[in-house]
């Protein structure tokens, strides 16, 4: 059994953030109230916002990029740039880096998280985005695949409907915007609890964040996650007393997971990252 007896986990979480990072579970409302998208628009500066849309996770980046461009324009944004990146070398484009200097909001769309990372990870453009998030100069949002890439360890794919086991989840390296968490999206909608548990069993120094569709976990500069939207955010906290047989069993054998804490948060609920405690939005 692997047991974590370190006391450094809570001290480690999170790295200092000054900006809001909006991690969206996918399929956010684009037609009616548009609550999540409007929150991004407002936090990025409203009508004064300078928004960059990064659609390259999609195989149809122009179509999906145009859709978000229209939505934010209807809300009142007058400066919107579509960063239609199809080759890694485009991440060095001086035009886009110059726009990023004045940018107040970056929105990464859904698609394939492996494709997104292959195109932008470690490019000058993404390094500038990361720096501006740390400096508190932009609001960053990612939906679906754009959410999955937020951690250093990224869920690239996997299965559902099984007991937790090592073969249930495929891991890769993400963008490291929120390096201490592992994000899964379309969470309860696609029955992904077991694969998030499997990911945390392999990386027990991380915090698992499962986000339902039309739901957002907002990581804020004060070290608090706030939930908005219609679904739930599931937080899997292995903590310092976590024990698992992950290293002793075969890839398809079921996993034992002990002393794990689970939080299910709804709209308005909060989670304090440093103390690892939830603050319900009710008495």
C-alpha positions, 0 to 999 in steps of 0.5 A: 500500500502507498500511504502519503504521510507528508504534510506538504500537500496543503502547504503546496496548494495552490501556486499563487494566482492573481487572475481568475481562471475559469475551468468549464465542464463543456456544453456551457449555455450559448443561447439563453442566459449564457451565465458562464460566458457572460461571467467571463466577458464581464471579468475580462472587462465587459465592453472594454474587454480585449478577448483572444479566442483559441479554437485550435483544440477543434478540428473545425477551428474557424467554425467554433471560433466564429461562434464564440466571436459572435457571442462575445460581440453580441455581449458588447465586446469590440476587440476580439481576435481569433487565434486560429493556430494550425501549426506550432510555429504560429505560436511565435507570431509577433502579431498575436504576441502584440495583441496579447500584451493588451489582452484582458481575456483568453478563451480556449474552446473545446475539441481534443486536448491532445491537439490543443497541447500539441499546437500551443504547449511551450510556445512563446504565445502560451508562455505569455498567457501563463505569465499574464495569468500569474501577474493578474493581467488576464482572465483565462477560461477553458471549456471541455478540452480547454479545461482538461489542459489546465493541470500539469498532469492531464487526462487525455482519454479513458473509459467509464462505467468500471471500477477504478483501475490504472487502464481506465485513464490515459494521462499526458502533460497539460499546459500547467496553468493550474499545476496542482490539479487534475481536471476532468470534464463532462463529468457526471454527464459521461460517468467519469468518476472512476477515471478521475479516481484512477488518475488521482491514485496515480498522482496522489499529490494532486487534487482531482476536479470533476466538472459537469456540463454547463458548470464552471469552477472559477479559480480566484486570486484569493485561493478559492474555487467558486462554482457557477452553473447548473451542475456540480463540481466534484473535488477529490482530495486524497489528503495526507493519509491517502492509501492505495494499492495502485503500485501493487496490482495489475493495470486492469485490476480494481484499485483500493482507495482509502481515506479520500475526501469527496466534496460535491459543490453546487452553484455558489459553493466555494472551496478553499484550496489552502485549507482544503475545506468547502464553504456551502452556499447555504446555512 
